[in-house]
Amino acid sequence: MNILLASSRSKTIGLGHFSRMLALHNSLAKSGDFHPYFSVLGDHVLAVNSNNIDIDLCAELSLDYFQLVSDFVEVNHVKLLIMDFHKSTEGPELLEFLKWARAKGIVLVAVDSLIDYQEHLDHIWLPSVHFDLSKVSNKKGFCDVSFGWDHFLLARSEAIPNWQAGVSVLVMTGGADVLGLASWLPELLDTKLVSSSTVNWVKGPYSNSPYIPISPKLNWKLHDNPKDIDKLICESNYVLTLFGVSFFESIQYGVPTVTFPLDQYETGLELDLIQREKVALAANNIEEAVNCLVQLMGDDILAKNLSETSKSKMRINGCDLFLSKINQLINQ
């Protein structure tokens, strides 16, 4: 069966949507039951296309994009469309496209988006541990919505390690570093962490290089848009990351992690749940997160407990579960 994956991606949006669809694409291809195509609503940055994947179509404007997708779907006999769009995609072009696709009998699945289009979809899959179910309708003709710890669409290319104490910290600020942390966070870390620490800074494809102090106290290593991010995670003793896909990439390997939000009001309830269930340390802002990191690096018992709890929570591969859901939708 031919499937088209659709993803938002840009400097302002970042890589979260793209990363999820990339992981799902690879799982679909490996299954042997599906032929997945890939499309991007956003820019044509080649640096993030180097993951052994071809982008079959790409457009920056919604009107152009949905026309291209409509043509592609018909020519390639696409039977199922999986969409991971940013909120900014919503509008009349999207609505008209969904109505057209539904009339063609195409199965439509949204990931992390399109709650307001529930009546035009076959399923909404939310990679989240918290969701307010009052936002969805149970009316006839409105699709189901699912979420949970087993809903994260992540690549898993490394064996899950047994955590060991150490001094290696991995820092991930997002594909676009929308908070601009590269300009000042290195100095704060260099001041706060013990001098034996090694900081592995991941620079995303849309991000600026970090301003590392001229005479640093710590050992600094820069990784520019690395292809082996899972390997870097597994080689680290601790992770400091912006809340998003990279957070869940880290905790699936049981690496003790400190996270902080891009928007506290949007993700606060989810972060509260993560903190209560002792999966990771969740801070309100980056300054607080650095203090939590210092605490974590000095408390091996806390770090070990976080490691074991996070591995337990993330034991089910979300991509495998998603494939089961696809088969259910196709055969119903």
Protein Blocks (a to p, Z undefined) as FASTA:
>chain_A
ZZdddddddfknommlmmmmmmmmmmmmmnopaccddddeddfbfklmmnopacfbdcfb
fklmmmmmmmmmmmnopabdcddddfklgcjklmmmmmmmmmnopacddehiaklmmmmc
fbdcdddfbdcfklpcfbehiacddedjklcccddfbccddddddfbdcddebjklmnom
mmmmmmmmmmmpcfkbccdddddfkbccddddfbafbdcdddehiaklmmmmmmpmbdcd
dedjklmmmmmnopacddddfblmlmmmmmmmmmmnopaccdfbfklmmmmmmmmmmmmk
lmmmmmmmmmmmmmpcfklmmmmmmmmmmmZZ
